[in-house]
């Protein structure tokens, strides 16, 4: 089965208080040297059919209208290679 | 004829009963609307209540926005039907693109629950004409994702067109840009509000009765129409 991954991240100009909280906790746990953390969402979509241009176009449409709120978020769509 | 105001129940709505009660106290007939029913049952206006529809999964309001009842509400709102979204209802209106911007996680990361002072900035919308511009009211506020954000251009446009309906006073509880507590669309029939006027309609349970004006306003609007 083919897998398509949609990553959704807050736009750079939108404050990410969750990412900030994670970033502030890291040094306390001994993980030094991490300057910034942004937290996002990853969707793994398993397709019934082949990953062709038409299928990817529909997934982009789903990402644009539903998986991401493009007022505050950016998204990327990529196909996960077989056998990985 | 009694004015009929619909109150939608989504899976996870919490404040639908309080909203119905506020509608009744204002002198209108509350009509329960179900998220899966496209039919608005001849209501004259609609309230989208607070709560955690669909458990806030994906994003607050994102799944409710695609419910069958919302198809009809979006269509009717564009034709001028008054719609008030409170808290989660405001999030649904932003996700529906009936209102600009978005509601994001409070800057403090804490869920905030307090009696909140507001200033009514626009007393000409369908839901605020019983107030006067500049009037200060106190109503409960309770949210975890109530931080209103929009890009600078949209914020400037909202200011220039008088579409900021209410602002937080004294304390900005969630980091909303420009202290925005509520906004309206260009026509003034759709209003989104993060605080809860439906919890401030009776002295026994509310910090004031100053929330009732939202519900009496729409009644006046509909009777005069």
Interface residues (C-beta under 8 A of the other chain):
Chain A: X10 X13 X14 X15 X17 X18 X21 X66 X67 X69 X71 X72
Chain B: X58 X59 X62 X66 X94 X95 X100 X101 X102 X104 X105 X106 X107 X108 X109 X147 X149 X150 X151 X175
